[in-house]
Amino acid sequence: MATQRLFFTAVLSVGLLAPALAARAEEPKAAVRGVADEDLGNQIRQAVGTADTAPASRFEARRRGQEAAESAIAVLRSEGYYAGEAASDLGDRDDEDGEAVPRAVITVTTGPQFRIARPTIEWQETAPSPEVQSAGTLAMALRRGQPGRAQDVLAAEGRILSAIVQQGHADAQADPREVIVDHADNTVRPTFRIDAGPLVKLDGLILEYGGRTRRDWITDLTPWKPGVVYAPDRLGELERRLRETGAYETVSVSLAPADQVTAEGYRPVILTLKDRPRRSLEVGAGYSTSEGAGLDITTTRYNGWRRADTRIIALRLAELQQRLDYRVSLPHWREPRQTLAITASVYNEVTDAYDQTGASLTADVTRRTGINAYTTYGASIDGGRVAEILTVGSVVIRGVDRDLFNVSLLGAFAVDNSDDPLNPKSGWRAEIRAEPIVTFGDAQLTYLKTTAQGSLYLPFGEERKLVLAGRLKAGMINGAETFDVPAARRFYSGGGGSVRGYGYQAIGPRISSTPLGGISLAEASIEARYELTRQWGVVAFIDGGAVGENSFPEGKDFSAGVGFGVRYNLGFGPIRADIAFPLDPRDGDAAFQIYISIGQAF
């Protein structure tokens, strides 16, 4: 077992190091000398760049050296070394056959780093209020004595404008700035010339729309009253409220031109909407060696009740599950940023742990707080026939049918700070859920089921081709022992959505090859994603998980798997194909598992 772990770790390490080894084979366009500061030297080398081959002649080497010197000077000035110099020359090095090959060399003299001195703002035309001026000065954030980097000066001007716009001056603009680079005292003295323009107050909407939604319903979503001072976030919130309904193909919110000011001195807001088609049909499919094939068919009707509503019929046909859902979603129900969803379902599940046939009705309300945080509360009732493993004394019985009904409440909080739902490259996600559940029928039980999970995405490099992704998940059931909880409500692990390399539900307690599930869960995944081209990418990963019969899984419950895969980007998200190997196989476990689906694993 230790040898197998070592082998897979070595394979994974080679996969992660391959891009770096490939990069080393490239030829630097010029060698860089004379830079003591490591960070500055790395910036210059990166700007100089690399070539696929060595120069073919001394003329080609000189040309590369001249280009490299120009790139080095640009970096020096951007970092505040305005007196810096870079001289190019030729050197020789031996190739693999021992022959001399010309090589460009640049010698950099940085000189002193110039420092910021007396940054000021000159207000053009009519100066804004003292409060707005203070906001602009504070946002400038240039300290005397800090390095006079060009990007810091440019960023300061952007911050000044942003702060003024946030204070209600929607038409603020920057006139050409004056930056004095003084070689006598090695200082940089920037003067920003800002035209703040008038203070803007908002009026109502000018609605450019001929679609199905009621105009009064749209108007009620406006997050301001006439006369309020303009702020970009107010317009952004209206756009967000309309986009999150999913009912519109185009949403555009903009401030009316200055010549459309009303008699009260207010500026209207122009809202342009275009409905998406009334109906859509989506078909999806997936396959894994552990869970078999699956087909999903979803049809959606938009705006049937003229309030950006959606009605969804979803059919899932898979080897382990057959399910039909009818879902009604009413965005901005009773008040903005609040969505009511009602779902009725019938289902049949056939798994190694249990068989279940039943129906459910769920109603929940999700409220968005801020930009990307969501609070959900709701209730559901479900009932049906379950065939599961039972323990009666010391006798284990399989296939006993029980008619069970469950009433549950839901409280959940989620935050999504990732940059893409299907292919995240940066940011993070987190969610916590709590479900008090009452079971009655052929069993009477009350318990609390809690789960929490989070994921993190870290990009590397300017083009973000390498992404390290991590996931953690934990769950606990309080108030009941494992065999008291209906089998369909216990925790399971293993498969494409949890720990790859193992069969569906295969991790955790078993009787023979039958999963028992548990009352505690812990899972973790680390994945390295590397983008080879715009369409193709490769992945290496390690997954681990445990299901326990106590309040927290024990070490003996833990299993891990490793693997690799490929990704093909469809534009809206990737198709993924993974192969994974169990590091802790037990009797009956396959040597590997294959997974094919849409979207990243997490």
C-alpha positions in Angstrom: 0.0 0.0 0.0 2.8 2.4 0.8 4.4 1.7 -2.6 1.2 2.4 -4.3 0.8 5.8 -2.5 4.4 6.7 -3.4 3.8 5.8 -7.1 0.7 8.0 -7.4 2.4 10.9 -5.5 5.3 10.7 -7.9 2.9 10.7 -10.9 1.0 13.7 -9.5 4.3 15.6 -8.8 5.5 15.1 -12.4 2.2 16.4 -13.7 2.4 19.5 -11.7 6.0 20.2 -12.6 5.6 19.6 -16.3 4.7 23.2 -17.2 7.7 24.6 -15.3 10.1 22.1 -17.0 8.7 23.1 -20.4 9.3 26.8 -19.6 12.9 26.2 -18.7 13.7 25.0 -22.2 13.0 28.5 -23.7 16.0 30.8 -24.5 16.1 34.2 -22.7 16.3 37.0 -25.4 19.1 38.6 -23.3 21.0 38.0 -20.1 20.4 40.7 -17.5 23.2 42.0 -15.3 23.7 44.7 -12.7 20.4 44.5 -10.9 20.8 43.9 -7.2 17.1 44.0 -6.3 15.7 40.5 -6.9 12.1 41.6 -7.6 13.2 44.4 -10.0 15.5 41.9 -11.7 12.6 39.4 -12.2 10.4 42.2 -13.6 13.1 43.1 -16.1 13.7 39.5 -17.1 10.0 39.0 -17.6 9.7 42.1 -19.8 12.7 41.1 -21.8 11.1 37.7 -22.5 12.2 34.5 -24.0 12.6 33.1 -27.5 12.1 29.5 -28.8 15.7 29.3 -30.1 19.1 30.9 -29.7 19.9 33.8 -32.1 21.0 32.6 -35.6 23.7 35.4 -36.0 25.4 38.2 -34.2 23.1 40.7 -36.0 20.1 38.9 -34.5 21.7 38.9 -31.1 22.4 42.7 -31.3 18.7 43.3 -32.3 17.5 41.2 -29.3 19.9 43.2 -27.0 18.5 46.5 -28.2 14.9 45.4 -27.7 15.8 44.0 -24.3 17.5 47.3 -23.3 14.3 49.3 -24.3 12.2 46.9 -22.3 14.5 47.3 -19.3 14.3 51.1 -19.5 10.5 50.9 -19.6 10.5 48.8 -16.4 12.9 51.1 -14.6 10.8 54.1 -15.3 7.6 52.4 -14.3 9.3 51.5 -11.0 10.5 55.1 -10.4 14.1 54.7 -11.6 14.0 57.7 -14.0 17.7 58.1 -14.2 18.3 54.4 -14.9 20.2 53.1 -18.0 20.5 49.9 -19.9 23.4 49.1 -22.3 23.4 46.2 -24.6 26.4 44.1 -25.6 27.3 40.7 -27.0 28.7 37.7 -25.2 29.3 34.1 -26.2 28.3 30.9 -24.7 28.9 27.3 -25.7 26.1 25.2 -27.2 25.7 21.4 -26.7 28.4 20.7 -29.3 30.9 23.1 -27.7 30.6 25.8 -30.4 30.4 29.5 -29.5 26.9 31.0 -29.9 26.3 34.8 -29.8 24.3 35.9 -26.8 22.7 39.3 -26.1 23.7 40.8 -22.7 22.3 44.0 -21.1 23.9 45.8 -18.2 21.5 47.8 -16.1 22.4 50.8 -14.0 19.3 51.6 -11.9 20.4 54.8 -10.4 18.4 56.3 -7.4 14.7 55.5 -7.1 12.7 58.7 -7.3 10.2 59.5 -4.5 6.8 61.1 -4.4 6.8 64.8 -3.2 3.8 67.1 -2.7 1.0 65.3 -4.6 -1.9 67.7 -5.2 -5.3 68.0 -6.8 -6.3 71.1 -8.9 -10.1 71.3 -9.2 -11.1 72.6 -12.6 -14.2 74.7 -13.3 -16.3 74.7 -10.1 -14.8 73.0 -7.1 -17.0 70.4 -5.4 -18.0 70.6 -1.7 -15.3 70.3 0.9 -16.6 66.8 1.8 -16.1 65.7 -1.8 -12.7 67.3 -1.9 -11.7 65.5 1.2 -13.0 62.2 -0.2 -10.8 62.7 -3.3 -7.7 63.6 -1.4 -8.2 60.6 0.9 -8.7 58.3 -2.0 -5.5 59.6 -3.8 -3.5 57.7 -1.1 -0.1 58.9 -2.3 2.4 59.4 0.6 5.3 61.7 0.5 8.5 59.7 0.2 7.0 56.5 -1.3 8.5 55.3 -4.6 7.4 57.3 -7.6 6.1 54.4 -9.6 4.1 55.3 -12.7 1.4 52.8 -12.0 0.9 54.2 -8.6 0.4 57.7 -10.0 -2.1 56.4 -12.6 -3.9 54.3 -10.0 -4.2 57.3 -7.7 -6.0 59.3 -10.4 -8.4 56.5 -10.9 -9.1 56.3 -7.2 -9.8 60.1 -7.1 -12.3 59.9 -9.9 -14.0 56.8 -8.4 -14.3 58.5 -5.0 -15.9 61.6 -6.6 -18.3 59.6 -8.7 -19.4 57.7 -5.5 -20.1 61.1 -3.9 -22.7 61.9 -6.7 -20.6 63.6 -9.4 -21.4 61.2 -12.2 -19.8 63.3 -14.9 -16.4 63.8 -13.2 -13.4 63.5 -15.5 -9.7 63.9 -15.4 -8.0 66.6 -17.5 -4.3 65.9 -18.5 -2.2 65.5 -15.4 1.1 67.2 -14.8 3.9 65.0 -13.4 7.3 66.8 -12.8 10.2 64.4 -12.5 12.9 66.5 -10.8 16.5 65.1 -11.3 17.9 67.7 -8.9 16.3 66.1 -5.8 15.2 62.8 -7.3 11.4 63.5 -6.8 8.2 63.0 -8.6 5.6 65.7 -8.1 2.2 64.7 -9.6 -0.6 67.3 -10.0 -4.0 65.9 -10.8 -6.4 68.2 -12.7 -10.0 67.0 -11.9 -13.3 68.4 -13.3 -15.9 67.2 -10.8 -18.9 68.4 -12.8 -22.3 69.1 -11.1 -23.8 67.0 -8.3 -26.3 64.6 -9.8 -29.6 63.7 -8.3 -31.7 60.8 -9.6 -35.2 60.8 -11.1 -37.3 57.8 -12.1 -36.9 55.4 -14.9 -37.2 55.9 -18.7 -38.2 52.3 -19.6 -37.2 51.2 -23.1 -39.0 47.8 -23.2 -41.8 46.2 -25.2 -41.8 42.8 -23.5 -44.1 40.7 -21.4 -43.3 41.9 -17.8 -45.6 44.4 -16.2 -44.1 47.8 -16.2 -45.3 48.6 -12.6 -43.5 45.4 -11.4 -40.3 46.6 -13.0 -40.7 50.1 -11.6 -41.2 48.7 -8.1 -37.7 47.2 -8.2 -36.0 50.6 -8.4 -33.8 50.9 -5.3 -34.0 54.7 -5.0 -36.5 57.5 -4.6 -36.5 60.6 -6.9 -34.1 63.3 -5.5 -31.6 60.9 -4.0 -27.9 61.7 -4.8 -26.5 59.5 -7.6 -24.3 56.5 -6.8 -23.1 53.9 -9.2 -24.1 51.1 -6.8 -27.8 52.2 -7.0 -27.8 51.6 -10.8 -25.8 48.4 -10.4 -28.3 47.1 -7.9 -31.2 47.6 -10.2 -29.3 45.8 -13.0 -28.5 42.9 -10.6 -32.1 42.6 -9.5 -33.3 42.2 -13.1 -30.4 39.9 -14.2 -30.8 37.5 -11.4 -34.4 36.7 -12.4 -33.0 34.9 -15.5 -36.0 36.1 -17.6 -34.1 38.7 -19.7 -31.6 38.4 -22.6 -30.5 42.0 -22.3 -30.4 44.3 -19.2 -28.8 47.8 -19.5 -29.0 50.5 -16.9 -27.5 53.9 -17.6 -27.8 57.6 -16.5 -29.6 59.8 -19.0 -27.5 62.5 -20.7 -27.0 65.8 -18.9 -29.4 67.6 -21.3 -32.3 65.5 -20.1 -32.4 67.0 -16.6 -35.9 67.5 -15.3 -37.4 70.8 -14.1 -36.5 69.8 -10.5 -32.8 69.3 -11.6 -33.0 65.5 -11.5 -31.5 63.1 -14.0 -33.6 60.1 -15.2 -32.2 56.6 -15.5 -32.6 54.7 -18.8 -33.5 51.0 -18.5 -33.3 48.9 -21.6 -34.7 45.3 -21.4 -35.1 42.5 -23.9 -37.0 39.3 -23.0 -35.4 35.9 -23.5 -37.4 33.4 -25.5 -40.6 32.2 -23.8 -39.3 28.6 -23.5 -36.0 26.8 -23.5 -35.0 23.2 -23.6 -31.8 21.9 -22.1 -30.4 18.4 -22.4 -27.4 17.1 -20.3 -25.7 13.8 -19.9 -23.0 12.3 -17.7 -21.3 9.0 -17.1 -19.2 7.3 -14.5 -18.2 3.7 -13.9 -19.5 3.9 -10.4 -22.9 5.6 -11.0 -23.5 4.6 -14.6 -25.0 6.9 -17.3 -27.5 9.7 -16.6 -29.7 11.9 -18.8 -31.2 15.2 -17.8 -33.9 17.0 -19.7 -35.1 20.4 -18.5 -37.7 22.6 -20.1 -38.3 26.2 -18.7 -41.0 28.7 -19.4 -40.2 32.4 -18.6 -42.4 35.2 -17.6 -45.7 33.4 -18.0 -47.3 35.5 -15.2 -45.6 38.7 -16.4 -43.4 39.2 -13.3 -40.2 37.6 -14.4 -41.2 34.2 -13.1 -39.9 30.8 -14.2 -41.6 27.4 -14.3 -39.3 24.4 -14.8 -40.0 20.8 -15.5 -36.9 18.7 -15.0 -36.6 15.0 -15.8 -33.6 12.9 -14.7 -33.2 9.4 -16.0 -30.2 7.6 -14.5 -29.3 4.1 -13.4 -29.4 5.1 -9.7 -32.2 7.6 -9.8 -35.3 8.5 -11.8 -36.8 11.9 -10.9 -39.4 14.3 -12.1 -39.5 17.9 -10.7 -41.9 20.7 -11.2 -40.5 24.0 -9.9 -42.0 27.5 -9.8 -39.7 30.4 -9.0 -41.0 33.9 -8.1 -38.2 36.4 -7.9 -38.5 39.5 -5.7 -41.5 37.9 -4.0 -43.2 40.4 -1.6 -40.0 42.5 -1.6 -36.9 43.0 -3.8 -34.0 40.5 -3.5 -36.2 37.7 -2.2 -37.2 34.6 -4.2 -39.9 32.1 -3.4 -39.4 28.6 -4.9 -41.9 25.8 -4.7 -40.9 22.4 -5.9 -43.0 19.2 -6.3 -41.2 16.0 -7.0 -41.7 12.2 -7.6 -38.7 10.0 -7.5 -37.3 6.5 -7.5 -33.8 5.6 -6.2 -32.0 2.3 -6.4 -28.6 2.3 -4.6 -26.4 -0.2 -2.8 -27.5 1.3 0.5 -31.3 1.6 0.1 -34.1 1.6 -2.4 -36.6 4.5 -2.2 -39.8 5.5 -4.0 -41.7 8.6 -3.0 -42.8 12.2 -3.5 -42.0 15.5 -1.9 -43.2 19.1 -1.7 -40.7 21.9 -0.8 -41.1 25.6 -0.3 -38.2 27.9 0.5 -37.4 31.6 0.4 -33.9 32.8 -0.5 -32.9 36.4 0.3 -29.8 38.0 -1.1 -27.9 40.2 1.2 -25.3 42.4 -0.4 -23.9 41.3 -3.7 -23.3 37.6 -3.3 -24.5 36.4 0.1 -27.7 34.4 0.4 -29.9 33.3 3.3 -32.5 30.6 2.8 -35.2 29.3 5.0 -38.0 26.9 4.1 -39.9 23.7 4.8 -40.6 20.4 3.1 -42.6 17.2 3.5 -41.9 13.9 1.8 -43.0 10.4 2.1 -42.7 7.0 0.5 -41.5 3.5 0.8 -37.9 2.7 1.7 -36.2 -0.6 1.6 -33.0 -0.5 3.8 -30.7 -2.4 6.0 -32.0 -2.8 9.6 -30.3 -4.3 12.7 -32.6 -6.3 14.9 -30.6 -7.5 17.9 -27.5 -9.1 16.3 -29.4 -10.0 13.0 -28.8 -7.9 9.9 -31.8 -7.7 7.6 -31.8 -6.3 4.1 -34.8 -5.2 2.1 -37.3 -4.6 4.9 -39.9 -2.1 3.5 -40.9 0.8 5.7 -43.4 3.6 5.0 -41.7 6.7 6.2 -42.7 10.4 6.2 -40.5 13.3 6.9 -41.2 16.9 7.8 -38.2 19.2 7.8 -37.2 22.8 8.1 -34.3 24.4 6.5 -32.0 27.3 7.4 -29.0 28.0 5.2 -26.4 30.7 4.5 -24.2 30.8 1.4 -21.5 33.2 0.0 -20.2 32.9 -3.5 -17.1 35.0 -4.2 -15.9 33.0 -7.1 -15.6 34.4 -10.6 -17.5 31.7 -12.5 -20.1 29.1 -11.5 -18.9 26.3 -13.8 -15.2 27.1 -14.2 -13.9 29.2 -11.3 -10.3 30.5 -11.4 -10.3 32.8 -8.4 -12.3 33.5 -5.3 -14.0 31.3 -2.8 -17.4 29.8 -1.8 -18.9 28.8 1.5 -22.2 27.3 2.7 -23.7 26.1 5.9 -27.1 24.3 6.2 -29.1 23.1 9.2 -32.2 20.9 8.9 -34.4 19.9 11.9 -36.2 16.7 10.7 -39.2 14.8 12.2 -39.7 11.3 10.9 -43.0 9.4 11.5 -44.8 6.4 10.0 -43.1 3.0 10.6 -40.5 4.9 12.7 -40.7 7.9 15.0 -37.6 10.2 15.3 -36.5 13.8 15.7 -33.0 14.9 14.8 -30.8 17.7 13.4 -28.7 17.4 10.3 -26.0 20.0 9.7 -23.5 20.4 6.8 -20.9 22.9 6.0 -18.6 23.2 3.0 -16.2 25.6 1.3 -13.9 25.9 -1.7 -11.0 28.1 -2.6 -9.5 28.9 -6.0 -6.0 30.4 -6.3 -4.7 31.4 -9.8 -1.0 31.7 -10.6 0.7 33.7 -13.4 -0.5 36.7 -15.3 -2.6 34.6 -17.6 -3.9 32.5 -14.7 -3.2 29.3 -16.6 -2.5 27.4 -13.4 -5.3 27.2 -10.7 -5.0 25.4 -7.4 -8.4 24.5 -6.1 -9.3 23.2 -2.6 -12.5 21.9 -1.1 -13.6 21.0 2.5 -16.9 19.5 3.6 -18.2 18.3 7.0 -21.5 17.1 8.2 -23.1 15.9 11.5 -26.4 14.4 12.6 -27.4 15.1 16.2 -30.1 13.4 18.2 -29.9 9.9 16.7 -27.7 6.9 16.1 -26.8 5.6 12.7 -29.4 2.9 12.4 -32.2 5.1 13.8 -31.8 7.6 10.9 -33.6 6.5 7.7 -31.0 5.2 5.3 -31.8 7.9 2.7 -31.0 10.6 5.2 -27.6 9.4 6.4 -24.3 10.6 5.1 -22.5 8.8 2.3 -19.3 9.5 0.4 -17.6 8.2 -2.7 -18.1 8.9 -6.4 -17.7 11.8 -8.8 -19.2 14.4 -6.5 -17.1 13.6 -3.4 -14.1 11.2 -3.4 -13.1 10.1 -6.9 -11.6 6.6 -7.2 -14.3 4.9 -5.3 -17.8 3.7 -6.1 -20.9 5.6 -5.3 -21.5 5.4 -1.4 -18.5 3.1 -1.2 -16.6 5.0 1.6 -17.5 4.4 5.2 -19.1 1.5 7.2 -20.2 -1.6 5.2 -21.8 -4.9 5.8 -20.1 -7.1 3.2 -20.2 -4.8 0.1 -23.3 -2.9 1.3 -22.8 0.7 2.4 -24.4 1.6 5.7 -23.9 5.3 5.8 -23.2 7.3 9.0 -24.0 10.2 11.1 -20.8 12.2 10.5 -18.9 13.2 7.3 -15.6 14.7 6.4 -14.3 15.3 2.9 -11.3 17.2 1.3 -10.0 17.7 -2.2 -7.0 19.4 -3.8 -6.9 19.9 -7.5 -4.3 21.5 -9.8 -5.8 22.7 -13.1 -3.6 23.8 -16.0 -4.8 25.4 -19.2 -2.9 24.2 -22.2 -4.9 26.1 -24.8 -8.2 28.1 -24.7 -10.1 24.8 -25.3 -7.9 22.2 -23.6 -6.8 21.8 -20.0 -5.4 19.1 -17.7 -6.0 18.3 -14.1 -4.4 16.4 -11.3 -6.2 15.8 -8.0 -6.2 14.1 -4.6 -9.6 13.5 -2.9 -10.1 12.1 0.6 -13.2 11.4 2.8 -14.6 9.6 5.7 -18.1 8.6 7.0 -18.4 7.7 10.6 -20.9 6.2 13.1 -19.8 8.6 15.8 -20.1 12.4 16.1 -16.9 12.7 14.0 -15.2 10.2 11.7 -12.2 8.3 13.1 -8.9 7.6 11.3 -10.0 4.1 10.3 -12.9 5.6 8.4 -10.7 7.7 6.1 -10.1 6.8 2.4 -8.3 8.7 -0.3 -8.0 8.6 -4.1 -5.8 10.3 -6.7 -6.2 10.8 -10.4 -5.9 13.1 -13.4 -8.2 14.3 -16.2 -8.7 16.5 -19.2 -11.0 19.5 -19.7 -12.5 20.8 -22.9 -13.9 24.3 -22.7 -17.3 24.7 -24.4 -17.4 28.5 -23.8 -19.9 28.5 -21.0 -18.1 25.8 -19.1 -15.9 22.7 -19.5 -16.6 19.1 -20.2 -14.5 17.1 -17.7 -13.2 13.5 -18.0 -11.4 12.1 -15.0 -9.8 8.8 -14.1 -9.2 8.1 -10.4 -7.5 5.3 -8.4 -8.3 4.3 -4.8 -5.4 4.4 -2.4 -7.3 2.4 0.2 -9.2 -0.2 -1.8 -11.3 -2.8 0.0 -12.8 -6.1 -1.2 -15.1 -5.4 -4.1 -13.6 -2.0 -5.0 -12.6 -1.5 -8.6 -9.0 -0.7 -9.6 -10.1 2.7 -11.0 -13.2 4.8 -11.8 -14.0 7.0 -14.8 -16.1 10.2 -14.6 -17.5 12.3 -17.5 -19.7 15.3 -16.9 -20.1 19.1 -17.5 -18.4 21.6 -15.2 -15.5 21.4 -12.8 -15.6 18.8 -10.0 -16.1 21.7 -7.5 
